[in-house]
Amino acid sequence: MPLSDEKQGFSRRLRDGLKRAESGLSRPAEIAREFNLRYHGTPVTAQAVRKWLTGRALPSQDKVRVLAAWLETSPHWLRFGEPEAKGARPGSEARQDAPGYSIDASWLGRKFEALNERHRRLVMEVVVALLRLERKR
C-alpha cells in the first residue's frame, strides 16, 4: 500500500475515532490542546494535527499510542486499520462507567497509562489505601 494511502486511511480512522469518542472537537487547535494534555513529550502544533486530519502526515508511534488511548481503540488499528488480534475489533472493549458495572481491564490500563507520572502515583496511593480498608473489613 502506498504511503499516501496509509496517511489517508489513518486520517479517516482518526476523524472517525474523534466522532465516536464524542469529543465535540473538530478544529486542529482544539485537538492539539487536548492531545497535549495527554502527551508528555514535545507538544504538537495545530499545524501537525491538521496534517494528520488531512492525510498529509502520520504521527510517530508514541503519539499514535496516546491518540489510541484517548480514543479508546488499539494503536495498531488506528495506525494500520486492521485488528491486532484475531477476532478483535476496534473500540470493542467493554466499557461501562455506571456504578456496579465492570470496566474492562485493558481499558483501565490504557487510561492509567495516559496519565502523567504524578497522577499515576496518586492513583496507586488511592488503590493501596482502598486495599488496606478492604483488609480491615
SEDREN-652489 format. One record per atom (N, C-alpha, C, CB): residue in three letters; residue number from 0; z, y, x; atom name. Coordinates in steps of 0.02 Angstrom, whole numbers, always signed. Glycine has a CB too. Layout:
<sites>
('ALA'; NUM; (Z; Y; X); 'CA') ...
</sites>
This chain:
<sites>
('MET'; 0; (+0; -59; +42); 'N') ('MET'; 0; (+0; +0; +0); 'CA') ('MET'; 0; (+0; +62; +45); 'C') ('MET'; 0; (+61; +0; -48); 'CB') ('PRO'; 1; (-45; +109; +32); 'N') ('PRO'; 1; (-47; +170; +72); 'CA') ('PRO'; 1; (+17; +210; +64); 'C') ('PRO'; 1; (-108; +212; +53); 'CB') ('LEU'; 2; (+34; +247; +116); 'N') ('LEU'; 2; (+95; +287; +115); 'CA') ('LEU'; 2; (+95; +337; +58); 'C') ('LEU'; 2; (+104; +323; +181); 'CB') ('SER'; 3; (+38; +366; +42); 'N') ('SER'; 3; (+35; +415; -13); 'CA') ('SER'; 3; (+55; +382; -79); 'C') ('SER'; 3; (-35; +446; -18); 'CB') ('ASP'; 4; (+35; +318; -89); 'N') ('ASP'; 4; (+54; +282; -150); 'CA') ('ASP'; 4; (+129; +269; -150); 'C') ('ASP'; 4; (+16; +216; -156); 'CB') ('GLU'; 5; (+157; +253; -92); 'N') ('GLU'; 5; (+230; +242; -87); 'CA') ('GLU'; 5; (+268; +305; -105); 'C') ('GLU'; 5; (+249; +218; -17); 'CB') ('LYS'; 6; (+244; +361; -80); 'N') ('LYS'; 6; (+276; +426; -95); 'CA') ('LYS'; 6; (+273; +441; -169); 'C') ('LYS'; 6; (+243; +482; -54); 'CB') ('GLN'; 7; (+215; +430; -199); 'N') ('GLN'; 7; (+207; +443; -271); 'CA') ('GLN'; 7; (+252; +396; -312); 'C') ('GLN'; 7; (+133; +433; -292); 'CB') ('GLY'; 8; (+256; +333; -291); 'N') ('GLY'; 8; (+299; +286; -326); 'CA') ('GLY'; 8; (+373; +306; -321); 'C') ('GLY'; 8; (+290; +216; -298); 'CB') ('PHE'; 9; (+393; +326; -261); 'N') ('PHE'; 9; (+462; +348; -253); 'CA') ('PHE'; 9; (+476; +409; -297); 'C') ('PHE'; 9; (+477; +364; -179); 'CB') ('SER'; 10; (+430; +455; -296); 'N') ('SER'; 10; (+437; +516; -336); 'CA') ('SER'; 10; (+446; +499; -410); 'C') ('SER'; 10; (+375; +562; -327); 'CB') ('ARG'; 11; (+406; +455; -435); 'N') ('ARG'; 11; (+410; +435; -505); 'CA') ('ARG'; 11; (+477; +402; -520); 'C') ('ARG'; 11; (+352; +386; -523); 'CB') ('ARG'; 12; (+499; +357; -476); 'N') ('ARG'; 12; (+564; +324; -487); 'CA') ('ARG'; 12; (+622; +373; -482); 'C') ('ARG'; 12; (+574; +267; -437); 'CB') ('LEU'; 13; (+617; +422; -437); 'N') ('LEU'; 13; (+670; +472; -431); 'CA') ('LEU'; 13; (+674; +514; -495); 'C') ('LEU'; 13; (+657; +518; -370); 'CB') ('ARG'; 14; (+617; +536; -520); 'N') ('ARG'; 14; (+617; +577; -582); 'CA') ('ARG'; 14; (+643; +536; -640); 'C') ('ARG'; 14; (+545; +602; -597); 'CB') ('ASP'; 15; (+622; +472; -644); 'N') ('ASP'; 15; (+647; +429; -698); 'CA') ('ASP'; 15; (+722; +418; -692); 'C') ('ASP'; 15; (+610; +361; -697); 'CB') ('GLY'; 16; (+745; +408; -630); 'N') ('GLY'; 16; (+817; +398; -619); 'CA') ('GLY'; 16; (+858; +459; -639); 'C') ('GLY'; 16; (+830; +382; -547); 'CB') ('LEU'; 17; (+832; +518; -624); 'N') ('LEU'; 17; (+867; +579; -643); 'CA') ('LEU'; 17; (+870; +586; -719); 'C') ('LEU'; 17; (+832; +641; -613); 'CB') ('LYS'; 18; (+817; +567; -754); 'N') ('LYS'; 18; (+817; +569; -827); 'CA') ('LYS'; 18; (+866; +518; -855); 'C') ('LYS'; 18; (+747; +556; -856); 'CB') ('ARG'; 19; (+863; +456; -827); 'N') ('ARG'; 19; (+906; +403; -851); 'CA') ('ARG'; 19; (+980; +420; -840); 'C') ('ARG'; 19; (+889; +336; -817); 'CB') ('ALA'; 20; (+994; +454; -786); 'N') ('ALA'; 20; (+1064; +473; -771); 'CA') ('ALA'; 20; (+1087; +530; -815); 'C') ('ALA'; 20; (+1071; +492; -697); 'CB') ('GLU'; 21; (+1041; +557; -855); 'N') ('GLU'; 21; (+1056; +613; -899); 'CA') ('GLU'; 21; (+1090; +669; -861); 'C') ('GLU'; 21; (+1100; +589; -957); 'CB') ('SER'; 22; (+1064; +682; -803); 'N') ('SER'; 22; (+1094; +734; -761); 'CA') ('SER'; 22; (+1078; +804; -787); 'C') ('SER'; 22; (+1068; +728; -690); 'CB') ('GLY'; 23; (+1024; +810; -826); 'N') ('GLY'; 23; (+1004; +876; -850); 'CA') ('GLY'; 23; (+975; +919; -795); 'C') ('GLY'; 23; (+1064; +911; -882); 'CB') ('LEU'; 24; (+965; +889; -737); 'N') ('LEU'; 24; (+938; +927; -681); 'CA') ('LEU'; 24; (+863; +916; -675); 'C') ('LEU'; 24; (+974; +908; -616); 'CB') ('SER'; 25; (+827; +970; -666); 'N') ('SER'; 25; (+755; +962; -655); 'CA') ('SER'; 25; (+730; +1007; -599); 'C') ('SER'; 25; (+717; +977; -720); 'CB') ('ARG'; 26; (+766; +1061; -586); 'N') ('ARG'; 26; (+745; +1107; -533); 'CA') ('ARG'; 26; (+768; +1082; -465); 'C') ('ARG'; 26; (+772; +1179; -546); 'CB') ('PRO'; 27; (+724; +1087; -415); 'N') ('PRO'; 27; (+742; +1062; -348); 'CA') ('PRO'; 27; (+806; +1093; -321); 'C') ('PRO'; 27; (+685; +1077; -300); 'CB') ('ALA'; 28; (+819; +1156; -334); 'N') ('ALA'; 28; (+880; +1188; -307); 'CA') ('ALA'; 28; (+942; +1156; -338); 'C') ('ALA'; 28; (+879; +1263; -321); 'CB') ('GLU'; 29; (+940; +1140; -402); 'N') ('GLU'; 29; (+997; +1108; -435); 'CA') ('GLU'; 29; (+1007; +1037; -408); 'C') ('GLU'; 29; (+986; +1105; -512); 'CB') ('ILE'; 30; (+953; +1002; -400); 'N') ('ILE'; 30; (+957; +933; -375); 'CA') ('ILE'; 30; (+983; +934; -303); 'C') ('ILE'; 30; (+888; +898; -378); 'CB') ('ALA'; 31; (+959; +980; -262); 'N') ('ALA'; 31; (+982; +985; -193); 'CA') ('ALA'; 31; (+1057; +999; -191); 'C') ('ALA'; 31; (+944; +1040; -155); 'CB') ('ARG'; 32; (+1079; +1045; -233); 'N') ('ARG'; 32; (+1151; +1062; -235); 'CA') ('ARG'; 32; (+1193; +1001; -252); 'C') ('ARG'; 32; (+1164; +1119; -285); 'CB') ('GLU'; 33; (+1174; +964; -304); 'N') ('GLU'; 33; (+1211; +905; -325); 'CA') ('GLU'; 33; (+1207; +850; -272); 'C') ('GLU'; 33; (+1185; +880; -392); 'CB') ('PHE'; 34; (+1148; +842; -242); 'N') ('PHE'; 34; (+1141; +792; -189); 'CA') ('PHE'; 34; (+1187; +808; -131); 'C') ('PHE'; 34; (+1068; +788; -165); 'CB') ('ASN'; 35; (+1188; +871; -110); 'N') ('ASN'; 35; (+1228; +891; -52); 'CA') ('ASN'; 35; (+1303; +883; -64); 'C') ('ASN'; 35; (+1213; +963; -34); 'CB') ('LEU'; 36; (+1324; +883; -127); 'N') ('LEU'; 36; (+1394; +869; -142); 'CA') ('LEU'; 36; (+1412; +797; -128); 'C') ('LEU'; 36; (+1409; +886; -216); 'CB') ('ARG'; 37; (+1362; +754; -129); 'N') ('ARG'; 37; (+1373; +682; -119); 'CA') ('ARG'; 37; (+1355; +659; -49); 'C') ('ARG'; 37; (+1333; +643; -169); 'CB') ('TYR'; 38; (+1315; +698; -14); 'N') ('TYR'; 38; (+1289; +679; +52); 'CA') ('TYR'; 38; (+1329; +716; +105); 'C') ('TYR'; 38; (+1214; +695; +58); 'CB') ('HIS'; 39; (+1351; +679; +156); 'N') ('HIS'; 39; (+1394; +710; +207); 'CA') ('HIS'; 39; (+1359; +720; +273); 'C') ('HIS'; 39; (+1454; +667; +217); 'CB') ('GLY'; 40; (+1293; +719; +272); 'N') ('GLY'; 40; (+1255; +736; +332); 'CA') ('GLY'; 40; (+1231; +809; +327); 'C') ('GLY'; 40; (+1194; +688; +341); 'CB') ('THR'; 41; (+1178; +824; +362); 'N') ('THR'; 41; (+1149; +891; +358); 'CA') ('THR'; 41; (+1122; +902; +288); 'C') ('THR'; 41; (+1093; +900; +412); 'CB') ('PRO'; 42; (+1141; +956; +255); 'N') ('PRO'; 42; (+1118; +968; +186); 'CA') ('PRO'; 42; (+1042; +970; +181); 'C') ('PRO'; 42; (+1148; +1033; +160); 'CB') ('VAL'; 43; (+1017; +948; +124); 'N') ('VAL'; 43; (+945; +953; +111); 'CA') ('VAL'; 43; (+931; +1020; +77); 'C') ('VAL'; 43; (+921; +893; +68); 'CB') ('THR'; 44; (+870; +1041; +83); 'N') ('THR'; 44; (+849; +1104; +52); 'CA') ('THR'; 44; (+813; +1090; -13); 'C') ('THR'; 44; (+803; +1145; +100); 'CB') ('ALA'; 45; (+806; +1142; -53); 'N') ('ALA'; 45; (+767; +1135; -115); 'CA') ('ALA'; 45; (+695; +1117; -99); 'C') ('ALA'; 45; (+770; +1201; -156); 'CB') ('GLN'; 46; (+670; +1141; -43); 'N') ('GLN'; 46; (+601; +1125; -24); 'CA') ('GLN'; 46; (+593; +1050; -10); 'C') ('GLN'; 46; (+580; +1166; +38); 'CB') ('ALA'; 47; (+643; +1021; +23); 'N') ('ALA'; 47; (+640; +949; +36); 'CA') ('ALA'; 47; (+641; +910; -29); 'C') ('ALA'; 47; (+699; +927; +81); 'CB') ('VAL'; 48; (+684; +929; -75); 'N') ('VAL'; 48; (+688; +896; -140); 'CA') ('VAL'; 48; (+623; +904; -178); 'C') ('VAL'; 48; (+748; +923; -181); 'CB') ('ARG'; 49; (+593; +962; -175); 'N') ('ARG'; 49; (+529; +974; -208); 'CA') ('ARG'; 49; (+476; +926; -181); 'C') ('ARG'; 49; (+505; +1048; -197); 'CB') ('LYS'; 50; (+477; +914; -116); 'N') ('LYS'; 50; (+429; +867; -86); 'CA') ('LYS'; 50; (+443; +796; -110); 'C') ('LYS'; 50; (+433; +869; -9); 'CB') ('TRP'; 51; (+507; +777; -119); 'N') ('TRP'; 51; (+522; +711; -146); 'CA') ('TRP'; 51; (+495; +704; -217); 'C') ('TRP'; 51; (+599; +698; -145); 'CB') ('LEU'; 52; (+506; +757; -257); 'N') ('LEU'; 52; (+487; +755; -327); 'CA') ('LEU'; 52; (+412; +757; -338); 'C') ('LEU'; 52; (+519; +813; -363); 'CB') ('THR'; 53; (+376; +786; -291); 'N') ('THR'; 53; (+303; +791; -299); 'CA') ('THR'; 53; (+266; +737; -260); 'C') ('THR'; 53; (+280; +859; -276); 'CB') ('GLY'; 54; (+302; +693; -227); 'N') ('GLY'; 54; (+270; +638; -191); 'CA') ('GLY'; 54; (+238; +658; -126); 'C') ('GLY'; 54; (+218; +607; -235); 'CB') ('ARG'; 55; (+263; +712; -96); 'N') ('ARG'; 55; (+235; +733; -31); 'CA') ('ARG'; 55; (+278; +710; +28); 'C') ('ARG'; 55; (+228; +808; -29); 'CB') ('ALA'; 56; (+339; +685; +14); 'N') ('ALA'; 56; (+383; +663; +68); 'CA') ('ALA'; 56; (+430; +609; +42); 'C') ('ALA'; 56; (+423; +722; +98); 'CB') ('LEU'; 57; (+454; +568; +88); 'N') ('LEU'; 57; (+505; +518; +73); 'CA') ('LEU'; 57; (+569; +537; +110); 'C') ('LEU'; 57; (+481; +447; +94); 'CB') ('PRO'; 58; (+626; +530; +78); 'N') ('PRO'; 58; (+689; +543; +113); 'CA') ('PRO'; 58; (+705; +486; +161); 'C') ('PRO'; 58; (+748; +552; +63); 'CB') ('SER'; 59; (+748; +500; +209); 'N') ('SER'; 59; (+771; +448; +255); 'CA') ('SER'; 59; (+813; +398; +216); 'C') ('SER'; 59; (+812; +479; +315); 'CB') ('GLN'; 60; (+823; +339; +246); 'N') ('GLN'; 60; (+858; +285; +212); 'CA') ('GLN'; 60; (+930; +304; +193); 'C') ('GLN'; 60; (+859; +223; +255); 'CB') ('ASP'; 61; (+964; +342; +235); 'N') ('ASP'; 61; (+1033; +362; +217); 'CA') ('ASP'; 61; (+1033; +406; +155); 'C') ('ASP'; 61; (+1066; +398; +276); 'CB') ('LYS'; 62; (+982; +448; +148); 'N') ('LYS'; 62; (+976; +490; +89); 'CA') ('LYS'; 62; (+957; +449; +27); 'C') ('LYS'; 62; (+924; +546; +100); 'CB') ('VAL'; 63; (+915; +398; +37); 'N') ('VAL'; 63; (+897; +354; -18); 'CA') ('VAL'; 63; (+959; +318; -44); 'C') ('VAL'; 63; (+843; +302; +4); 'CB') ('ARG'; 64; (+1003; +297; +2); 'N') ('ARG'; 64; (+1065; +263; -20); 'CA') ('ARG'; 64; (+1109; +309; -62); 'C') ('ARG'; 64; (+1104; +239; +42); 'CB') ('VAL'; 65; (+1114; +372; -42); 'N') ('VAL'; 65; (+1155; +420; -80); 'CA') ('VAL'; 65; (+1122; +433; -148); 'C') ('VAL'; 65; (+1163; +486; -40); 'CB') ('LEU'; 66; (+1057; +443; -148); 'N') ('LEU'; 66; (+1022; +453; -212); 'CA') ('LEU'; 66; (+1032; +393; -258); 'C') ('LEU'; 66; (+946; +465; -200); 'CB') ('ALA'; 67; (+1026; +333; -231); 'N') ('ALA'; 67; (+1033; +273; -272); 'CA') ('ALA'; 67; (+1104; +268; -301); 'C') ('ALA'; 67; (+1017; +211; -231); 'CB') ('ALA'; 68; (+1154; +283; -260); 'N') ('ALA'; 68; (+1223; +281; -285); 'CA') ('ALA'; 68; (+1232; +332; -341); 'C') ('ALA'; 68; (+1274; +294; -228); 'CB') ('TRP'; 69; (+1205; +391; -331); 'N') ('TRP'; 69; (+1209; +444; -381); 'CA') ('TRP'; 69; (+1175; +422; -446); 'C') ('TRP'; 69; (+1178; +510; -354); 'CB') ('LEU'; 70; (+1117; +392; -440); 'N') ('LEU'; 70; (+1077; +372; -498); 'CA') ('LEU'; 70; (+1094; +303; -525); 'C') ('LEU'; 70; (+1003; +376; -481); 'CB') ('GLU'; 71; (+1142; +271; -492); 'N') ('GLU'; 71; (+1168; +206; -513); 'CA') ('GLU'; 71; (+1112; +153; -515); 'C') ('GLU'; 71; (+1201; +211; -581); 'CB') ('THR'; 72; (+1076; +148; -461); 'N') ('THR'; 72; (+1025; +97; -454); 'CA') ('THR'; 72; (+1026; +72; -382); 'C') ('THR'; 72; (+954; +126; -472); 'CB') ('SER'; 73; (+984; +25; -366); 'N') ('SER'; 73; (+985; -1; -298); 'CA') ('SER'; 73; (+941; +41; -253); 'C') ('SER'; 73; (+963; -74; -297); 'CB') ('PRO'; 74; (+961; +51; -190); 'N') ('PRO'; 74; (+920; +88; -143); 'CA') ('PRO'; 74; (+851; +55; -133); 'C') ('PRO'; 74; (+955; +94; -75); 'CB') ('HIS'; 75; (+851; -11; -134); 'N') ('HIS'; 75; (+788; -47; -125); 'CA') ('HIS'; 75; (+739; -31; -181); 'C') ('HIS'; 75; (+801; -123; -121); 'CB') ('TRP'; 76; (+763; -34; -243); 'N') ('TRP'; 76; (+720; -19; -299); 'CA') ('TRP'; 76; (+696; +54; -296); 'C') ('TRP'; 76; (+757; -32; -365); 'CB') ('LEU'; 77; (+742; +100; -282); 'N') ('LEU'; 77; (+723; +170; -281); 'CA') ('LEU'; 77; (+669; +183; -229); 'C') ('LEU'; 77; (+784; +214; -266); 'CB') ('ARG'; 78; (+675; +153; -171); 'N') ('ARG'; 78; (+627; +164; -117); 'CA') ('ARG'; 78; (+562; +126; -127); 'C') ('ARG'; 78; (+658; +144; -51); 'CB') ('PHE'; 79; (+567; +62; -148); 'N') ('PHE'; 79; (+508; +19; -150); 'CA') ('PHE'; 79; (+484; +0; -220); 'C') ('PHE'; 79; (+521; -43; -111); 'CB') ('GLY'; 80; (+527; +8; -270); 'N') ('GLY'; 80; (+506; -6; -338); 'CA') ('GLY'; 80; (+509; -79; -358); 'C') ('GLY'; 80; (+439; +18; -348); 'CB') ('GLU'; 81; (+542; -120; -319); 'N') ('GLU'; 81; (+548; -190; -336); 'CA') ('GLU'; 81; (+621; -211; -329); 'C') ('GLU'; 81; (+502; -234; -291); 'CB') ('PRO'; 82; (+643; -258; -371); 'N') ('PRO'; 82; (+712; -280; -366); 'CA') ('PRO'; 82; (+727; -311; -299); 'C') ('PRO'; 82; (+728; -329; -422); 'CB') ('GLU'; 83; (+788; -302; -276); 'N') ('GLU'; 83; (+809; -329; -212); 'CA') ('GLU'; 83; (+820; -405; -215); 'C') ('GLU'; 83; (+873; -295; -189); 'CB') ('ALA'; 84; (+849; -427; -269); 'N') ('ALA'; 84; (+864; -498; -276); 'CA') ('ALA'; 84; (+827; -526; -337); 'C') ('ALA'; 84; (+940; -511; -282); 'CB') ('LYS'; 85; (+815; -591; -336); 'N') ('LYS'; 85; (+781; -623; -392); 'CA') ('LYS'; 85; (+820; -612; -456); 'C') ('LYS'; 85; (+771; -698; -378); 'CB') ('GLY'; 86; (+787; -588; -507); 'N') ('GLY'; 86; (+820; -577; -571); 'CA') ('GLY'; 86; (+856; -510; -577); 'C') ('GLY'; 86; (+868; -632; -584); 'CB') ('ALA'; 87; (+863; -473; -523); 'N') ('ALA'; 87; (+898; -409; -526); 'CA') ('ALA'; 87; (+851; -357; -554); 'C') ('ALA'; 87; (+925; -387; -456); 'CB') ('ARG'; 88; (+877; -313; -594); 'N') ('ARG'; 88; (+837; -259; -621); 'CA') ('ARG'; 88; (+872; -193; -606); 'C') ('ARG'; 88; (+826; -267; -698); 'CB') ('PRO'; 89; (+834; -141; -591); 'N') ('PRO'; 89; (+865; -77; -576); 'CA') ('PRO'; 89; (+905; -51; -635); 'C') ('PRO'; 89; (+813; -26; -556); 'CB') ('GLY'; 90; (+964; -27; -621); 'N') ('GLY'; 90; (+1005; +2; -673); 'CA') ('GLY'; 90; (+1036; -50; -720); 'C') ('GLY'; 90; (+965; +50; -713); 'CB') ('SER'; 91; (+1031; -114; -704); 'N') ('SER'; 91; (+1056; -166; -749); 'CA') ('SER'; 91; (+1130; -181; -739); 'C') ('SER'; 91; (+1016; -229; -740); 'CB') ('GLU'; 92; (+1160; -148; -691); 'N') ('GLU'; 92; (+1230; -161; -677); 'CA') ('GLU'; 92; (+1273; -142; -737); 'C') ('GLU'; 92; (+1253; -123; -614); 'CB') ('ALA'; 93; (+1324; -183; -751); 'N') ('ALA'; 93; (+1368; -168; -807); 'CA') ('ALA'; 93; (+1408; -105; -791); 'C') ('ALA'; 93; (+1416; -227; -821); 'CB') ('ARG'; 94; (+1410; -61; -839); 'N') ('ARG'; 94; (+1449; -1; -830); 'CA') ('ARG'; 94; (+1476; +20; -897); 'C') ('ARG'; 94; (+1408; +56; -796); 'CB') ('GLN'; 95; (+1540; +16; -905); 'N') ('GLN'; 95; (+1571; +39; -966); 'CA') ('GLN'; 95; (+1633; +77; -946); 'C') ('GLN'; 95; (+1588; -21; -1014); 'CB') ('ASP'; 96; (+1634; +141; -961); 'N') ('ASP'; 96; (+1688; +183; -940); 'CA') ('ASP'; 96; (+1746; +185; -990); 'C') ('ASP'; 96; (+1663; +252; -928); 'CB') ('ALA'; 97; (+1735; +160; -1050); 'N') ('ALA'; 97; (+1787; +164; -1100); 'CA') ('ALA'; 97; (+1847; +121; -1079); 'C') ('ALA'; 97; (+1760; +141; -1169); 'CB') ('PRO'; 98; (+1908; +144; -1094); 'N') ('PRO'; 98; (+1968; +106; -1076); 'CA') ('PRO'; 98; (+1965; +36; -1107); 'C') ('PRO'; 98; (+2031; +143; -1100); 'CB') ('GLY'; 99; (+1987; -13; -1069); 'N') ('GLY'; 99; (+1988; -81; -1093); 'CA') ('GLY'; 99; (+1926; -121; -1077); 'C') ('GLY'; 99; (+1999; -81; -1165); 'CB') ('TYR'; 100; (+1876; -89; -1050); 'N') ('TYR'; 100; (+1815; -124; -1031); 'CA') ('TYR'; 100; (+1811; -128; -956); 'C') ('TYR'; 100; (+1753; -88; -1059); 'CB') ('SER'; 101; (+1777; -180; -933); 'N') ('SER'; 101; (+1772; -189; -861); 'CA') ('SER'; 101; (+1713; -149; -833); 'C') ('SER'; 101; (+1764; -263; -844); 'CB') ('ILE'; 102; (+1720; -128; -772); 'N') ('ILE'; 102; (+1667; -94; -736); 'CA') ('ILE'; 102; (+1645; -142; -681); 'C') ('ILE'; 102; (+1690; -24; -705); 'CB') ('ASP'; 103; (+1580; -152; -676); 'N') ('ASP'; 103; (+1553; -197; -626); 'CA') ('ASP'; 103; (+1576; -176; -557); 'C') ('ASP'; 103; (+1476; -198; -630); 'CB') ('ALA'; 104; (+1598; -225; -517); 'N') ('ALA'; 104; (+1624; -211; -450); 'CA') ('ALA'; 104; (+1572; -177; -406); 'C') ('ALA'; 104; (+1649; -275; -417); 'CB') ('SER'; 105; (+1509; -196; -412); 'N') ('SER'; 105; (+1458; -164; -370); 'CA') ('SER'; 105; (+1450; -91; -389); 'C') ('SER'; 105; (+1390; -202; -377); 'CB') ('TRP'; 106; (+1455; -74; -453); 'N') ('TRP'; 106; (+1451; -5; -475); 'CA') ('TRP'; 106; (+1510; +35; -445); 'C') ('TRP'; 106; (+1451; +1; -553); 'CB') ('LEU'; 107; (+1569; +5; -450); 'N') ('LEU'; 107; (+1629; +38; -424); 'CA') ('LEU'; 107; (+1624; +47; -348); 'C') ('LEU'; 107; (+1692; -2; -442); 'CB') ('GLY'; 108; (+1599; -4; -314); 'N') ('GLY'; 108; (+1590; +1; -241); 'CA') ('GLY'; 108; (+1543; +57; -222); 'C') ('GLY'; 108; (+1564; -65; -213); 'CB') ('ARG'; 109; (+1487; +63; -260); 'N') ('ARG'; 109; (+1440; +117; -245); 'CA') ('ARG'; 109; (+1471; +185; -256); 'C') ('ARG'; 109; (+1377; +110; -288); 'CB') ('LYS'; 110; (+1510; +191; -309); 'N') ('LYS'; 110; (+1543; +256; -322); 'CA') ('LYS'; 110; (+1593; +272; -266); 'C') ('LYS'; 110; (+1580; +254; -391); 'CB') ('PHE'; 111; (+1631; +221; -245); 'N') ('PHE'; 111; (+1679; +231; -192); 'CA') ('PHE'; 111; (+1644; +253; -128); 'C') ('PHE'; 111; (+1720; +167; -179); 'CB') ('GLU'; 112; (+1589; +220; -111); 'N') ('GLU'; 112; (+1551; +237; -50); 'CA') ('GLU'; 112; (+1521; +307; -52); 'C') ('GLU'; 112; (+1496; +186; -39); 'CB') ('ALA'; 113; (+1510; +333; -112); 'N') ('ALA'; 113; (+1481; +400; -118); 'CA') ('ALA'; 113; (+1533; +455; -105); 'C') ('ALA'; 113; (+1451; +409; -188); 'CB') ('LEU'; 114; (+1597; +436; -104); 'N') ('LEU'; 114; (+1650; +485; -91); 'CA') ('LEU'; 114; (+1653; +503; -17); 'C') ('LEU'; 114; (+1718; +458; -114); 'CB') ('ASN'; 115; (+1679; +562; -4); 'N') ('ASN'; 115; (+1690; +580; +66); 'CA') ('ASN'; 115; (+1753; +545; +90); 'C') ('ASN'; 115; (+1695; +658; +75); 'CB') ('GLU'; 116; (+1764; +546; +155); 'N') ('GLU'; 116; (+1819; +508; +185); 'CA') ('GLU'; 116; (+1887; +529; +157); 'C') ('GLU'; 116; (+1820; +518; +261); 'CB') ('ARG'; 117; (+1898; +592; +146); 'N') ('ARG'; 117; (+1962; +616; +119); 'CA') ('ARG'; 117; (+1975; +588; +49); 'C') ('ARG'; 117; (+1962; +694; +117); 'CB') ('HIS'; 118; (+1923; +588; +8); 'N') ('HIS'; 118; (+1931; +562; -60); 'CA') ('HIS'; 118; (+1938; +486; -60); 'C') ('HIS'; 118; (+1872; +583; -102); 'CB') ('ARG'; 119; (+1905; +452; -14); 'N') ('ARG'; 119; (+1914; +380; -9); 'CA') ('ARG'; 119; (+1986; +363; +6); 'C') ('ARG'; 119; (+1868; +350; +45); 'CB') ('ARG'; 120; (+2016; +400; +54); 'N') ('ARG'; 120; (+2087; +388; +71); 'CA') ('ARG'; 120; (+2131; +400; +10); 'C') ('ARG'; 120; (+2109; +433; +129); 'CB') ('LEU'; 121; (+2116; +452; -28); 'N') ('LEU'; 121; (+2155; +467; -87); 'CA') ('LEU'; 121; (+2151; +410; -138); 'C') ('LEU'; 121; (+2131; +533; -119); 'CB') ('VAL'; 122; (+2090; +385; -149); 'N') ('VAL'; 122; (+2082; +329; -196); 'CA') ('VAL'; 122; (+2121; +269; -171); 'C') ('VAL'; 122; (+2007; +311; -203); 'CB') ('MET'; 123; (+2118; +255; -106); 'N') ('MET'; 123; (+2155; +198; -79); 'CA') ('MET'; 123; (+2230; +207; -89); 'C') ('MET'; 123; (+2139; +189; -4); 'CB') ('GLU'; 124; (+2255; +267; -80); 'N') ('GLU'; 124; (+2327; +280; -90); 'CA') ('GLU'; 124; (+2346; +268; -163); 'C') ('GLU'; 124; (+2344; +352; -70); 'CB') ('VAL'; 125; (+2304; +288; -209); 'N') ('VAL'; 125; (+2317; +277; -280); 'CA') ('VAL'; 125; (+2317; +202; -295); 'C') ('VAL'; 125; (+2265; +313; -324); 'CB') ('VAL'; 126; (+2268; +166; -269); 'N') ('VAL'; 126; (+2265; +94; -281); 'CA') ('VAL'; 126; (+2327; +59; -253); 'C') ('VAL'; 126; (+2201; +64; -249); 'CB') ('VAL'; 127; (+2347; +77; -193); 'N') ('VAL'; 127; (+2407; +47; -163); 'CA') ('VAL'; 127; (+2469; +62; -206); 'C') ('VAL'; 127; (+2416; +72; -90); 'CB') ('ALA'; 128; (+2475; +124; -228); 'N') ('ALA'; 128; (+2532; +143; -271); 'CA') ('ALA'; 128; (+2532; +103; -336); 'C') ('ALA'; 128; (+2531; +219; -286); 'CB') ('LEU'; 129; (+2474; +95; -366); 'N') ('LEU'; 129; (+2469; +56; -428); 'CA') ('LEU'; 129; (+2486; -17; -417); 'C') ('LEU'; 129; (+2399; +62; -458); 'CB') ('LEU'; 130; (+2465; -45; -361); 'N') ('LEU'; 130; (+2482; -114; -345); 'CA') ('LEU'; 130; (+2557; -123; -335); 'C') ('LEU'; 130; (+2444; -137; -282); 'CB') ('ARG'; 131; (+2589; -74; -303); 'N') ('ARG'; 131; (+2662; -77; -295); 'CA') ('ARG'; 131; (+2696; -76; -363); 'C') ('ARG'; 131; (+2687; -18; -252); 'CB') ('LEU'; 132; (+2672; -35; -408); 'N') ('LEU'; 132; (+2701; -32; -475); 'CA') ('LEU'; 132; (+2693; -99; -512); 'C') ('LEU'; 132; (+2668; +25; -515); 'CB') ('GLU'; 133; (+2635; -129; -504); 'N') ('GLU'; 133; (+2622; -194; -536); 'CA') ('GLU'; 133; (+2669; -248; -510); 'C') ('GLU'; 133; (+2550; -216; -524); 'CB') ('ARG'; 134; (+2683; -246; -446); 'N') ('ARG'; 134; (+2728; -297; -416); 'CA') ('ARG'; 134; (+2799; -289; -442); 'C') ('ARG'; 134; (+2728; -291; -339); 'CB') ('LYS'; 135; (+2819; -228; -458); 'N') ('LYS'; 135; (+2887; -216; -482); 'CA') ('LYS'; 135; (+2897; -239; -554); 'C') ('LYS'; 135; (+2903; -141; -476); 'CB') ('ARG'; 136; (+2844; -248; -590); 'N') ('ARG'; 136; (+2849; -268; -661); 'CA') ('ARG'; 136; (+2869; -339; -668); 'C') ('ARG'; 136; (+2785; -257; -697); 'CB') 
</sites>
